[in-house]
C-alpha cells in the first residue's frame, strides 16, 4: 500500500498532466476560433474544457485535486499540488479563462456567420 508521500506524488503527476492537457485544449480552441479549423478534435477539446469548467465550478471554484494533495501532506503555497513552477501557473484562471472565452466567442461568431 502506498504511503502518503507516494500518493501525493501521484496526485501531483495527475494534476500536472491535467493542467497541460487543459492548457493545450484552450489553445486549440483559440486556434479553431481564429482559423476556422474544425473536426472531431474540436468537439473533444470543447468537451474536455466543458467538463473541466463544470468540475471546477462544482468544487467551489477550486480544483478538487488541490484538496486531495493537501490531504496527502502537500504544504500550502501557491503551487504545491503539481510539478510546475509558480511563474507558469500564477495567473492560470485569468489567462486561460480569457483565452477560452475569446476562442468560444470567435467560434460562435464564425458559426453565426455560416448560419446567417
C-alpha positions in Angstrom: 0.0 0.0 0.0 1.5 3.4 -1.0 2.3 5.9 1.7 1.1 9.5 1.7 4.2 10.8 0.0 3.7 8.4 -2.9 0.0 9.3 -3.1 1.0 13.0 -3.1 3.4 12.4 -5.9 0.7 10.6 -7.9 -1.7 13.4 -7.3 0.9 15.9 -8.5 1.6 13.9 -11.6 -2.1 13.6 -12.4 -2.7 17.3 -11.7 0.3 18.3 -13.9 -0.9 16.2 -16.8 -4.5 17.5 -16.5 -3.1 21.1 -16.4 -1.0 20.6 -19.6 -3.9 18.9 -21.4 -6.3 21.7 -20.4 -3.8 24.4 -21.4 -3.3 22.8 -24.8 -7.0 22.3 -25.2 -7.5 26.0 -24.6 -5.0 27.0 -27.3 -6.5 24.5 -29.7 -9.9 26.2 -29.1 -8.4 29.6 -29.7 -6.7 28.3 -32.9 -10.0 26.9 -34.2 -11.7 30.2 -33.4 -9.1 32.2 -35.3 -8.6 29.9 -38.3 -12.0 28.3 -38.6 -10.4 24.9 -38.4 -12.8 22.1 -37.3 -13.0 18.4 -37.0 -13.8 15.8 -34.3 -10.8 17.0 -32.3 -12.6 20.3 -31.8 -15.6 18.6 -30.1 -13.2 16.6 -27.9 -11.5 19.9 -26.8 -14.8 21.6 -26.2 -16.0 18.6 -24.2 -12.8 18.5 -22.1 -13.0 22.2 -21.3 -16.7 21.9 -20.5 -16.0 19.1 -18.1 -13.2 21.0 -16.5 -15.3 24.0 -16.1 -18.2 22.1 -14.5 -15.8 20.2 -12.1 -14.1 23.5 -11.2 -17.3 25.4 -10.6 -18.9 22.4 -8.8 -15.9 22.3 -6.4 -16.4 25.9 -5.3 -14.0 27.4 -7.8 -11.2 25.2 -6.5 -9.6 22.2 -8.1 -10.6 19.0 -6.3 -7.0 17.7 -6.8 -5.7 20.5 -4.6 -7.8 19.3 -1.7 -6.5 15.8 -2.4 -2.9 17.0 -2.4 -3.4 18.7 1.0 -5.0 15.5 2.3 -1.8 13.6 1.4 0.5 16.2 3.0 1.2 18.9 0.5 2.4 22.1 2.1 0.3 25.2 1.4 1.7 27.7 -1.0 0.8 29.0 -4.5 1.6 25.8 -6.4 2.1 22.9 -4.1 -0.2 20.4 -5.8 1.6 19.9 -9.1 5.1 19.8 -10.7 5.1 23.2 -12.5 6.8 26.3 -11.3 4.7 29.1 -9.8 5.6 31.6 -12.6 3.9 29.2 -15.0 0.7 28.8 -13.1 0.3 32.1 -11.1 -2.4 33.6 -13.4 -3.9 30.3 -14.7 -7.5 31.1 -14.2 -7.4 34.6 -15.5 -5.2 33.8 -18.5 -6.8 30.5 -19.6 -10.3 31.7 -18.8 -9.8 34.7 -21.0 -8.3 32.6 -23.8 -11.2 30.1 -23.6 -13.8 32.8 -23.7 -12.1 34.5 -26.7 -11.9 31.2 -28.5 -15.6 30.4 -27.8 -16.7 33.9 -29.0 -14.7 33.6 -32.2 -16.2 30.2 -32.8 -19.7 31.5 -32.1 -19.1 34.4 -34.5 -17.9 32.0 -37.2 -20.8 29.7 -36.7 -23.3 32.6 -36.7 -21.8 33.9 -40.0 -22.2 30.4 -41.5 -25.8 30.1 -40.3 -26.8 33.6 -41.4 
